[in-house]
Amino acid sequence: MNKYIFLLVLFFLFLGTGLNSFAQISHPNLILTKEGVKEIRSNLGKVPMFDNIVATTKAEVDAEIEIGVKVPIPKDMAGGYTHERHKKNWFILQKAGNLYQITGEEKYAEYIRQNLLAYAKMFPTLPKHPTDRSYATGKIFWQCLNDANWLVYVSQAYDAVYDFMPKKERDLVEKDLFRPLAEWISTDNPKFYNRVHNHSTWGNAAVGMIGLVMNDEVLIQRALYGLKNDGLDNSMVDNDGGFIKVDGQNKAGFFAQLDFSFSPDGHFTEGPYYLRYAMTPFLLFAKSLANNRPDLDIYNYRDKILEKSIYSLLYETDAQGKFFPINDSQKGMSWNSREVIAAVDIAYLDFGSDPMLLSIAQKQGKVTLDVAGYKTAADIEKGLTVPFKHKSIAYRDGAEGKHGGLGIIRADNSEGNEICVVAKYAAHGMGHGHFDKLSYSLYDEDGEVIQDYGASRWVNIDQKGGGRYLKENKTFAKQTIAHNTLVIDETSHYNGKVKAAEANHPDQYFFNIKNPNAQAVSAKELYAYEGATMHRTFVLLKDENLRNPLLIDVLKVASEKEHQYDLPIWYHGHLISTNFDYTAQTNNMTTLGSDHGYQHIWKEASGKSTGTTNQITWFGHQGDGGGQVRGKVFTMTTSALPNDELILGRAGANDPSFNLRPDPVFIQRRKAGNSVFASVVESHGSYDPVSETPVSPFPSITSIEVIHDSIEYTVVKIIHQSGKNWTLAISNKDASDQAKHQLKIEEKLLEWQGGYMIK
């Protein structure tokens, strides 16, 4: 009897520990499921948007099947033939798998089978990629990151044809391809795999997803919790990213990515460009876990952090849906990317069917070839779409939300046109961070007005360094002078050192959007320069006297010693005029300096301020493709001190390969200790090159002046051409909503409550 009881206990223990294993026997089990495939098949021909995706995908994959299997020996960097061929393979194989499941046509399964066998034949003989130019060199690609990309997508293809392939062939591709590739990505490259970084997220997802397909619990656990005893520690932090230690142990794996990559609000510390890229492994692996390991409750992990991250990605865009290019970012990337198409569809299916997401999917014009894409397309067809509305919002940074953040304030004019200011007071952003504390960028409904440079990189352009980051990314794009924030003594914040920047951060002072006519964000930076602190406040002012909302910018710097202060403004467009005299260097230009990015700026002209106000006016470039200067007219009006040097410059010096964009910059230079820089930016006119008619080409703001500055308060006065004036008062020490303030200025008593007042 005891023997039978023992066997019965073993049986129930096996059931308890093996339920997940039983659940994983059914394929497909990652993004597609049998239930989802059944729903799609039963509705083919009923949803035009989805049917169109099926048709275009069939045409694309059929063309590749016609060409035949192409699995070349790897040799090229990004942009080269072998790189692009293997990259194309991962997309085509994933699509072929979905087509096989949806249509039942075996030609798609056979194509995947042939490719997998070809890769399994090649992979055991592959050395490290011959380029050997990455901190973690791949096998199929020049870096492990791309190997992980390949595995994330091809694991889905294998999942789709798992039951189609004979067991003997499955055993072969698992032994000679999938398992050794998973080992290469993880145990053979711990510096790639075992840290908190977007690269590692791809690695974790790749190992975990192929683990789920193969029902390999060792790989699944490795994906979730990282490698043990990897030999890495925080002292190995470099420009590629960081390692996190908790209680003396390295924190790694997918849960660590969720714990440390996001703030509690869903803001991604590396910025929206890289969140867009990392969103694919985050969501694909999470969805795979939701389908296979419901006990993990992954969608609810950390108070639904993945859902929050999707919305942070969508809100960190301009009116056109382009991501704010903070940190290392390629400009032009938008929510039309394939990664965001997938994110929107998954979010709509799995996170509450928010009808605003349908409007983005409608703008994207595409959906994914799975049940999430089908459901999104079907509900668009039903007319459930609600317009997506951008909004003013503040995001905290850091895993606990204590490392500064990003403040976004938006205001519309009477015609619905937008002005948006993005104030960056975030953590450094690890290896992809820039030295740009308290910087900002400005947008209207058409795009950039005052720009963030982004990254110096030509992604996937083989002629430009194989698509890698160029040396100018470090020597210029990351440096403080390349951003719209204060530079002291021609030296970047934290002396351009990543570890120092990672160890500190600015702090939000206040964020107030209660009054839609005077929204404001304010932050302080105390550590970027020894012996100097910075406090910057932005206000978007709406008033009946103003054609468009007005940006007011007040930057207070405090130091007991005199320094050279440079405040650059990288305006986007073509200079029209200034209200100050300058001497142009028309025959022989010089650079602004020799280091910290100054060596890359041509000094085109310079002058001196003679009054209390400086102005520059420019055409915003909106790009009609015909070489015409068109669009809006903007003016920046700044407060001035006698003998402020006013510099007009342009990026591109010491750049023999022409890697940098020749963007214009206006720099206000001042020698002082304690000082305040105050300015306003207004959009006040337009120009039509067809009718050759300018409208309101001259600014309406005549001056801005700092009328009081002390430890407690800073006050500026702005005067309009109509005689109307506004006074902005900022409390420098107490911004609490309960704090009451009184200050007598120009025989007037100013009284207010909270961090600021404008009237």
N, C-alpha and C positions, 0 to 999 in steps of 0.2 A: 504493500500500500504506500509506504514512504517513497518508493521509486516512482510511482505514478504521480504522487503529489509533487515531487521534485520536477518531473517532466512537465507537469501542468504549470508550475511556477515559471519554468524556463520559457514555456510557450507564451505566457502573458508578458513576461519581460521582453521577449522578442517582439511581440506586438507593440509594446510601449515604445521601444527604441527604434522600431523599423517601420512605423507608419509612414514616415516621410519617404522611405525607400520605396514602399509599395506605391505611394502617390506619384513617384517620379517615373514609373515604368511606362506610363502612357506618354506618347509623343504625338504632336509637338507639345512642349511643356514650358517654353520660355516666354516669348512675347505672344506668339500664337498658341491657342489651345484648341482642343477638339470642339469644344462648345462654341468658341468664337468662329472657327472655320465653318461650322454648320450654319451659324447665323448669317455669315457673309454669303455663303453659297445659295442660301434660300432667298436672298434678296438681290442677287446679281441681275442687272438690267432695270432696276427700279430707282437707283440713285445716280443721276447723271454725273455728278462730280466724282464719285467713287468709281463709277464705270470708266470714266475717262482715264483715271489713274491706272486702272487695270490694263486698259488698252495701250497707253503709252509705255507702261512698264513691259508689257509683252513685246512690243516693237523693239524696245531697247535690248532686252535679253535675247530675243530671237536673232537679232543682228550679231550678238556675241557668240551665240551657238553656231551660227553660220561661219564665223571666223574660225572657230575651233578652240581647243584648250591651249592657253598660252601661259606657261609657267617658266619664265626665263631665270637663269642663274643671277642672283642679285649682284649689282655692282654700282648702281647710281645713287647720287644724292636726290633729295626732293626735286621734282621737276624733270629728272632724267627718265629714260624709257623704262628701265626695269622697276624703278620706284612707282611710276605712274601706272604701269601694267598691273603690278601686284595690288596697288591701291584700288584700281578699277575692279580687279577680281573680287575683292572683299565685298564691294557694293553689289556687283552682279550676282554673286553667289547667294547673298542674302535675299535679293529680290527673286532669284530663281526659286529659292526655297518657298517663299510666300506664294509665288505663282503655282508651284506644284500643289501646295495645300489647297489653294482657292479654286484652281481649275481642274485639278486631278490629272493634268497632262504629264505623262511620265518623261517626256523629253527634258523637262526642267530638272527632274530628279536625276536622270542619267547624266546630264551635264555637270551637276554638282558632284556626283559619284566619280566621274572621270577626273575632275579637278582635284578632288581630295586624294585620289590615288596618285596623281602626278606629284602633288605636294609631298605626300608620304614617301614617295620614291626619292625626291630631291632632298628633303630636310635632314635625314641622318648624315649626309655628307657635307652639309653646310658648315663652314667655319664662321667665326664672327664676320659681320659685314666688312668688306675690304676697305671701306672708307675710314673706319675706326676714328671718327671725329665727334663722338658723343660721350658724355660721362657714363652712359649705359648703352653700349653699341648693341644693335639688334642682330638678327640673323637674316630674316627676309628683307628687312629694311635697315637703314643706317642707324636707327635708334630703336631701343626697346619700346618706346611709346608707340611707334607705328606697328610693331609686331603685336602689341596689345590691341590696337585698333582692329587689326586684321582678325584677331581671335574673337573679339566681341561680335563682329558681324558674321564670321564664318561659323561660329558656334551655333548661330541661329539657322544657318543653312544646314548644318549637320543635324540639328534637332528636327528640321523639316523632313529630312530623308532618312532618319534613323531606322525606321521600320522598312524602308525600301531597300536598304543595303543589306546584303547577306552578313551574318555574324562574323564570318571569316574576314571579310573586308573591314567591318567595323573594328575588329580586334587589331587589324593591321594599321589603320589610320590612327587609332588611339595610341598604339604602341610606338609608332614611328613618327607621328606628327603631333597630335594634340598633347599628350603627356610630356614629351620632351620640350615642346614649346612653352607649356605652362611652367615647367621647371626653369627654363631659361629666363622667362619673364620674372619669376619670383625668387627662388632660392639661389640661382646663379647671379642675380643682379639685385641684391638687397637694397642698395642705395637708390635704385629706381623704384622698388616695390614697397619698401617698408618705411614710408614717411607720409606726411600730410601734404599733398600737392595734387594738382590736376593730373599729372603724369601717373601717379600712383593709383588714382581713382580708376583710370583706364586699366592698369595692371590688375587691381583687385577685381574689377568687373569681368575682365577676360578670364582669369583663373576661376572665378566663381561660376560664370555662366557655362563654361565647358565642363566644370565639375558637376553642375546640375544636369546637363545632358547625359554625362557618363555615369551619373549616380555615384560620384566619388566624394565621399564625406571628408576625406583629408583635404582635397582641394577646396571644398566649400568652406571648411573651417579656416583654412589659410586665407581665403578671400575675405572672410568676415573679420578675422582678428589679427591677421598679419603673421609674419614669421617670428618664431621664438629664437632668442639668442643669435640675433643677426650681426652682432658686433658693431653696431652703429650707435652713435650717441649725439647729443646736441652740439658737441664740439665740431661736428662735421657739417654744420650748416654752411652753405655757400650760396652762390647766386642761382643755383638750380632749385633751391627750396629748403625745407627744414624737417627736422626730426623732433618728435614730441616725446618727452619723458614724463611719466606719471608714476610716482612712488618708486622711482629708480628703474622702471621698466619702460622700454620703448612702446609707445602707443601707436599702433598701425592697423591696417586693414580697413574694410569698408565702414565699420562703425566709427572708427577714428576719423575717417574723412567727414562723416556726418557730424561728429562731435566738434571738430576743430576748424573745418573749412568755412563754416557759416556762423554768422552772428545769430542771436535768437530771432532776429527779424527775417532771416533768410539771405542777408547780404553776403556775397562771396568775397573773401578778403583779397583775392587776386583781381577782382573787377569783373564787370559784365561780359567783356569779350571772352575771358577764360571760363566764366561760368557757362556761357553759351557752348563752349567746346566740351567742358566737363559734364554738362547736363546729360549728354548721351549715355555715358557709363553710369552716372547716378541713377537715371530713370530706367534704363534698360535692365540693369541688375536688380534694382528695387522691384520692378514689375515682375521679373523672373522669380524673385523671392516671394512676392505676394502670391504668385500662382502656385508656388511649390512649398513654401514654408510659412503658411499663414500664422503659425505660432509665434513668429518673430514680430508680427504686426508692424511691418517696416514702414508703412505709410503713416502710422501714428507716432513713429519714433521721434523723440525730441520735440514734442508738441507740433507734429506735422511739419517738420522742417523742410521736407522736399516740396510740399505744396507752397510753402512760403517762398522758397527759393525761386520757383517758377514765376511768381508774381513780382518778386524783386527784379528778376531779369526783364520782365515786360515793362515795369515802371522806370527802369534805368535806361530809357530810350528817349530820343527826341520825338517830335511830332510826326516824323516820317518813319518811326520804328527803327532808327539806327541807334546802336548802342553808344553810350557816352564812352569815348575812347580813353578812359583813364588807365594809367599804368601801361604795360606793354599791350597795345591794341592796334590792330590794323583798321584803319578807317573804312567806313562803308559797310562793315558787317552789320546785319540787321536781323529782325525777327523773321525775315524771309529765308533764313538759312535752314538747311535740312534738319539741324539739331533742334531748332525752335519749332519747326513744323511738328516734329515728333513730340516735343514737350507739350505743346498746346493740345494736341490730340489726346495724349495720355492724361493730361490734367482734366480735360473735359470729360473723359470717360470715367476716370477713377476718383476725381476730387470734387464731385458735386454738380457737374454739368452747368457751370457758370456760363450763361448765354453771352457774356461779353467776349469770351474766348472764341466764340463762333465768328465774331466780326474780324478777329485777327486771322483766323483760318480762311475766311472769305478773301481777305486782302492777300494772303499768301497764295491763294489759288491752287493749293495742293493739300492733300492729306496723305497719311501713311497707308501702306497697303496691308492693313490689319484691322482688327475689330475696332480699335480706337479711331482710326481714320474713317472707317465705315460709319460709326456712330456720329462722328462730327459732321460728315457730309450729309448724312440722313437728316440730322436736325437743322442744318442749314436749309436743306430742301423743304423742310416743314415750316420755314419762316420764323424760327425761334431766335434769330440773331438780335442782339442788343449791342449798340456801339460801345467799343472800348473807350474809356475815358481816362486819360492821364490825370494825375493829381499831384499836388504838393505833398511831399512825404519825406521823412527823415529815417535813415537807416543807421542803426548802430553797427559797429565793427567789432571784431574779436569774438571768440567763442562764448564769452559771458556778456558780450555787449558793452565792454568797458574800455575799448580801444578807439575812441573817437567814432567817426562815421562819415556819412555822406548826406548832405542836405539838399533837397531838390525843391525849389519853389517856382510855381508857374502862375502866370496871370494872362488873361485875355483882354483884348480891346473890344470896343463896341461891335466890331465886325467879326469877332471870333478869332482873330489872329493872336498867336501866342508869343509871349516872351518867357523864357525859362532860364534860370540860373542854377548851375550845379556847383555847390560848394564842397570841396574835398578836404576833409579834416580826419581822414581815415588812418588806419594802421598802414605800415609800409607796403604790405602786399607781397611779402617774401621776395623770391628772386625776380619776380616780374614787377616789383614796385618801383616807383619813381620818387625822387627827392623833391616833392612838391607840396609841402605842408601849407595849408590854408590857401591853396590855389583855387581857381574857379574857371568855368567856361560858360559861355552865353549862347543861347539859341533862340531863333524865332521859328515860325511854322515851316520855313523852308530849309532850315539847317543852321550851320555854324555862323555865329557873328564874331565872337571872341573864342579862339580855338585852343584845345589841348592838342599838342603835336601828335600824341599817340606813340607808336614805335617806329624805329628805323629798321624796316624789314620789308622785303618783297616776297610774300608768302608763295612758295612753290614756283618762284621764278629762278630757274637753274642758273641763269647768267648773273644773278645777284646773290652770290654766296650760297648757291644751292638751296635758296629759300630760307636760309637760317637768319637769325638776328645778325645785323651787320655791326662792325666795330663802332660805327657812329651811334648805335643805340646806347652804348655805354658812355661814349665820350660826349654825346649831345642830348639825345632824347630823354635820358634818365636824369640829366642834370637840372638843377633848379632854374637856371636862366632860360631854359626851354619852356618854362611854364609861367603862368600868370600869377606869380607870387614874389615875395620880397627876397632878394639876394643881398647878403651882407659881406662886404669886402671881397667880392668876386669869388666867393666860396660857396659850394652847394651845402644844403642842409645836411647836418651830421657829417660834414666833410666828405660826403659821397660814400660813406661806409654803411654797408647793408646791416651788419650786426648792431651798430649803434642805432640805426633807424628802426630796426625791428624791436629793440629794447624799449623804445619810447613811442609816444603818440600824442597828437593834439587831443583836446577835449571839447565837446560841444558846450557852449556857454548858454545859449538858448535857441530854441526853434519855436516860432510862433506864427501860426497861420490862421488864427482866430478871426482877424480882420482881413477880408479878401482884398481890401484896398491898400494894405500896408503889411504884407507878409515879410518875415525876417528870419534870418539864420545867422548865428554868431558862434565863433569858436576861438580857442586860445591855443597857442603853441609856446611851450616854455623851455624846450630843450634842444631845439635845432641848432642854436648858436649859444656858446658859452657866454654868459653875462648879458644876454639880450632876450627879450620875450616879445611875442607878437599876439595881437588880438585883432581879429577881422570880423566885420559885420556887413551883411548884405541885406538890403531892403528893396522889395519890388513895390513901387508906388503907383497906384492908379488914381487919376484925378481928371475931372472934366476939362481942365486946361491942357491936358496932355493928349496928344494924338495916340500914343501907345504907352503902355506901362514903362516906367523909368526905373533903371537899375541904379541904386545908390550903393557905393562901396566905400567903407571907412576902415583903413588899416592903421592901427596904432602900434608903434614899436617903442619899446622902452629899453634904454641902456644908459649906464653911467658914463660910458666912454663914447667918444665920437667915432663914427664909422662911415664908410661909403655905403649908401643904400641905393640899390637898383630895383625899380619896380617895372618889369616888362609887361607889355600887353601885346599878345600875338593876335592882332585883328585879322579878320578873314576878308580880304578884298583888295581894293586899289585906292591908294591915297588920293584925295581930291585937294585938300587944303589944310593949312594950319593957321593959327592966329599969332604965331611967333616967327621971327626971322631965323633962318638957319643957313649954314654954309654946306653945300653939297659937294661930296668928293666925286666929281664927274670923270676924272682922268686916272686917279690912282687911289683905290680904296685900301683901307687897312682893317685888320681884325680888331675886335673889341678887347681881346686878351689872349692868354696863352694856355689856359686850362679851365676845367669845370664848365665846359661848353662854350665859353667865350671865344675860343679859338675857331669856332665854326660860324661866327656871326660877322658879316661884313658891316663895317660902320659906313653907311651911305651918306649921312648928313648929321649935323649937330648944331644946336643953338643954345641960347640962355633965356630963362624966363625973366621978364622985365616987370610983369604985373603980378596980380594975385591969382590969375586964372589962365590956364593953358587949354587949347582946344585942337583936336585933329578930327577931320571929317573924311569918311571913305565910302566908296561904293561897296556894298556887299556883293560878292560873286555868287550868283545862283546858277551859272553855267548853262548857256543856251546852245553850246556846242559849235557856235559859229564865230567865236572870237569876239563877240559883242560884250561890252560891259553893260550889265543891266541889273535890275533888282532894286534894292532899297538903299537909302542913304542913312548912315549912322554918324553920330558925333560923340566923342568922349570929351568931357569937360573936367579938368582936374584942378584942384587947389595947388597953389605954387608958393614957393619962397624965393626971395631974390637969389639969382645965380644958380637956381636948379639947372642942371644940364639936361637938355632934351635931345635924345638920340633917336634917329631913324636908322634902322638896320635891316638886315636880311640874312636868313640862314643860307649856308652853302660854302662858307670859307673852309679851307683845308679839307676839301672833299674832292679829291682827284677823280673818283669814280662816279661822281654826281649821284650819290646815294640819297642825299637830303633834298627835300622840297625847298624851293627858294621862297619861303614864306616871309612876309614883312613883320616887323616888330617896332613898337614905340616904347622907349625906355625913359622913365623919369629918374634921374640920378641926383642924389642929395647927400651932402655931408652934414651929419647931425648926430646927436645922442638920442634923447627922447624926441619923437616926431610923429606926425599924423599925415598920412596920404589919404585924401578924400577925392572921390570922382563920381561922376554920373555918366551913364551911357544911355543915349536915347535913339530910338528909331523914328525919324521924323520926315523922311521923304522917299521918293522913288524916281526911277528914270525908265522911259520906254524908248529903246533904240529905233523902233519902227517910226514912231511919230516924232522922235527926237525931242521929246518933251520932258523936262524935269518938273517934279511936283515937290514943293517945300524942300528945296535943297539946303536951306540954311537952318541951323539949330534953333530951338526955341528956348533953351537954357542959356542964360548969359553968364552965370558965374556960380561957383561953389566955393565956400570959404569956411575954414575951421575957426569958429569964434570962441571956443573954449576948449581947453584940454587940461586935465588934472588926473591924479590917481583915481579919483572917484568918478569923474564924468568927462565925456567928450561930446561936443556939440558942433554941428555943422549947419550952415545956412545955404539954401539953394534958391536962386532968383530966376524967375521966368521973364521972358521978354514983355509979357503983359503987365508986369509989376507984381504979379502974384509971387509969394515966396513961401518956402517951407523950412521949418526948423526940425532937425533930427537930433534928439538927445539920447545918449547911450549911457547906461549905468555900467561902469567898469568893474565894480566890486560885488554887486548884489543884483542878480537877475531874477530872483524869485518873484512869482506872481503876487505875493503878499507885500513885497517891499515897496514903500512909498518914498518918493523922492521930491525934493524941492531945490531949485537952482535959479538964481537971479542972473539973467543975461540981457544986456542992452536995455536995462531999465524994465525988463519984463520978468515976471515970475513964472518959471516953468514948473508945473506940477504933474507928476504922473506916477503910475503904479506898474511895476514890472521892469523888464530889462531895457526897454526903449520906449520912445514916444516920438511921433512925427505929426506936426500940424502946421 
